[in-house]
Amino acid sequence: MAVYKKHYRGYQGPLTSAWSRFLVPVRYTFEDLNRSRFLTLFFLGSLIWPVLCAAFIWLGHNLSALKLLNIPAGKFISIDVLFFQTYLGFQSMLAFFMTAFVGPGLVSPDLANNAVPLYLARPFSRVEYVAGKMSVLVILLSAMTWLPGLALFGFQAYLEGNDWAGQNTRIASALFAGSMVYILILSFLALALSAWVKWRPVAGALLFGVFFVAAGFGVAINQVLRTKWGHLINISYLIGTVWTELFEEKLRRGPGAVFFRVKSGEEIPVWAAWTALGVVCVFCAWMLNKKIRGVEVVR
């Protein structure tokens, strides 16, 4: 068809800085998430446990309040490594459910509506696209895990004094590093499943399957072959092994760490856990590379 009117002119307005272009999808995604009342309430509800933990820390340093509640000072909750492990375990479970709701809708709508070529037709690379979508989960889950955790650590250090923070820097670094490892694993899995499964409920169900069904298979492998290497396909166990190394403490107690326990006698080497988690990330990146393309070839 002949084109007679050639009035098209290139965009002459201001351009977003190259380093921050990956944040453009983040802004619009958060605008869409803010429209969901359920997600907003769920996020606010996830902050209840950090508030309760802050109350526990305050009560532990307030003898008059303990006497009023008729609680012996020596029998109150100890603010130690186990306390912060329990906090992180509980918040990580809430972060998992948040990922199951948010993650499947990050990439699948763009693929289902052929919007990815529109992104990549602009000065916007595939790496920036994936980084932008992943940043949504990283920011959201960070606000649920390590950011409140470090705030609790600072609150405890302020009340405790006497160089408590200097003597327990391992806890702060473990809160940050352990949370980031978990967040990256969840983000990679959610984006990969969202890219390959265009129906959001199925993608969310598959995320549950990767964690819980694979864990069941791992236990079956251990029972049948009388080994402990079946835990290599149990992502929760791999996370627990890494956390054990970071916190220098066994995750055997506390309801918040129930999905991240490392059972005595079934420990796997820490290097094996790190390697398995790295393989998961590389495989998810390969899956994204196969799907996130500027054109689609149909055979």
N, C-alpha and C positions, 0 to 999 in steps of 0.2 A: 504494500500500500504506500503510495507516494505521500510524502510529508511536505506540505506547502508552507506551513507556518513554523518558522524556526525562531521562536521567541525565548527558548530556554537559555538561561544564564546560570552559571555556577554560583553556589552560595558564597557571598562575600562578607558575611558577618564574622563575629569573633569565634574562635575555635577553643575548645577545651584543651587544657595543657595535656601533652602526650602522656605524661606519667600518671595522670589522674583519670584518664578516660575509662578505665575499668570500673570506676566508681559510679558511672552513669547508670548502669543497670541496677546497682545497689539502691540508688535513690528511688527509682521507680518501683522496684520490688517492695521496698519498705512501705511505700505509699499504698500498694495493693494489700500488704499484710495488715496495715492499720485499719483497713475496712472490715476485717474479720473480727467480730466481737469475741468469738470463742478463743482465737489465738491471743488476743489482748488479755482476756481474763486468765488464760492459762499461764501466760508469761508473768502476770502480776501474782498469780497463785504460787509460781515457782520461787518467789522471793519470800514466802512465809517461813520456810526452813532457815534461810540465813538470818532472818529477824529473830527467830527462836534461838538460834545459836548465839546471837549477840546477847540475848537475854540471859542465856546460861552463863556466858562469860561475865556479864555484869553481876549476876547473883553470886558467882564464885568469889567475887571480890567485895561483897557487901555482907558483912557479918550480921548486921542488924536485920537485913531482909531474910537471911537464913534462919535467924532466931524467931522471927515473926512467923515463918513457914514451918517452924519446928523441925528443921533439917540440920543434923550435925554437920559442922564444917568439913570434917574429915571424910564424910561419906557422900559428899556432893560430886558432881561430874568433874573429872580431871581434864583440864584443858591441855592436852598433849597431842602426840602424833596420832593416836587412835581417834581422838575427837575430830581432827581435820580430815582424816581418812573417811570417817563416817559421813562427814559433811559432803565431801567430794563424791563419794559413792552415791548418796541420795540425789544430789543435784545432777549427777551424770545420768541417772535413770530418767529424770525429768527431761534432760537435754535430748535423750534418745527419742522420747515420745514427741518432743517438739520437732525433731528432725524428720520423724515419720510423717508428720502433718505438713511441714513446709517443704522439705526436700523434693518430693516427687513433682511438685508444681513449678520448679525452677527452670527446667530445660524442656520437659515434654511439651508444654504449649507452644514453644518456639518451633520445635520440630514438627508437631502436628499441623501447624498453620504455615509451614515453610517460611518462618520469619528469620531463621539463621542466616540465609543469604543476604537479607536486608542489613543485618548487623555487619557482616563481613564485607559488604560492598562499600562500606565506609572505612576510614583509616582506623580500623579496629581489628586486631588479630584474634586468632582462635585462643591464644593463651590469655589475652585480655578478657575475652568473653568468659572463659572458664574461671579466671581469677575473680571476675566481677560476680558471677553466680555463687562461687564458693565463699566470697567475702560476706555474703548475706548470712550464711550459716555461721561463719567464724565470728562475726560481730554479735549475732543473736545468742549463740551458745556461750561465748565468752562472758556476756552479761549475766549468764545463769550459773557459771562455774567459777572460774578463777578470779574474776573481778570482785564478786562478793567475798570469796575466800581470802583474798589479800586484804580486803577491808576488815574482815574478822581477825586476821593475823595482826594487823596494825592496832586494832582495838585492844586485843589481848596484850600486845607489847606496851601500849600506853598505860594500861591498868597495872600490869605486872611490874614494869620498870626493872631496875637492877640488871641491865644488859640482857634481858630475856630474848629480845629480837636477835642480838648478836650470837647468842648461844643456840638459836633455833632457825638460823637462816635456811637450813636444809628443808624445813617445812614449807617456807615461802617458795623456794625454787621448785620443790616437788609439786606444789599446788599449780604453779604456772606450767611447768613442763608436762606434768601428767595430764592436765586439762587440754593442752594444745595437741598432744598426741592423740587423745581421744577425739577431739574436735576434728582434726584432719582426717582421721579414719572415717568418722561419720560423714563428713562432707564429701569425701571421694566416693564412698559407697552410695550416698544419696544421689549425687549427680550422675554417676554411671548408670544406676538403675533408672533414673528419670530419663536418661538419653535413650535407653534401649527399650523401655516399657512406656508407651505413650498414655496408657490408662493409669491415672493417678492412684486409685485404690489398690490396683495390683502392684504398682511400684512400692507403695507403702507396706503392703503385706510381704513383699519380697525382702524388704529391709528387716522385718521381724524374722523371716525365715533364715536370713544369713546369720543372724545372731543366735536364735534359739534352736532352729532345726539343725543347723550345723553343729551346735554344741551337743545336741543329742546324738548325732552321728559320731562325734568325737568320743563321747562316753562309751558308745557301743563298740567302737574300735578298741578302746582301752580294755574293755571287758573281754572281748573275744580273743584279742591277740596278747593280752596280759602285758600291756605296755603303757607308757604314759605319753607317747608321741601323738596320740589322737587329739591332744589338746591343741595341736598346731592349726586345726581348723575351727577352734573355739575362740572367737575374737574376744569375748568377755574374759576368758582365761588369759589370753595374751596380754590384754590391758592390765589385768590384775598382776601378772608377773612383772610387767614394767613398773607399775606403781609400787610393788614390793621393793624393787631395787631403788626407786627414787626416794621413797619414804624411809627405807631401811627398817621396815616393820612388816610383819605378816598380816594380811587382810583376812583374819579368821573370825572376827567378832564385829558386832554392830549391824543393825538392819540396813543401814545405808549402803553397805558394801556387799550385799548378799549376792549380786551378780558378778562381783569382781574378786571373789575369794580365791586364794591359792591354798589348796588342801595340802596338809602335811603328808609327805611321802610321794606326792605326785608332781613335784616341782620339775619344770623343764628349764634348761639353761637360759639365762637372760638373753644371750646373743641369739638363740633360736627364736625367742619371742620377737626381738627387734627385727630379725630377718623376715619372719613370717608377716609382720605388719608392713614392712617395706615391700614385700611381694604383693600384698593386697593393694597398696597405693599404686604401684607400677601397673598392675593389671587393670585397675580402674582407670588410670590415665590412658592406657591403650584402648580401652572401651570408649572413652570419650573422644580420642583421636579418630576412631573409626566413624563416629556419628556426627561430630561437629565439623561440618565441611561447608564450603561456600556454594557447592552445587551437589545435586543428588543424581546419581546415575542409576537408572531403572533398566533392568535387563528383562 
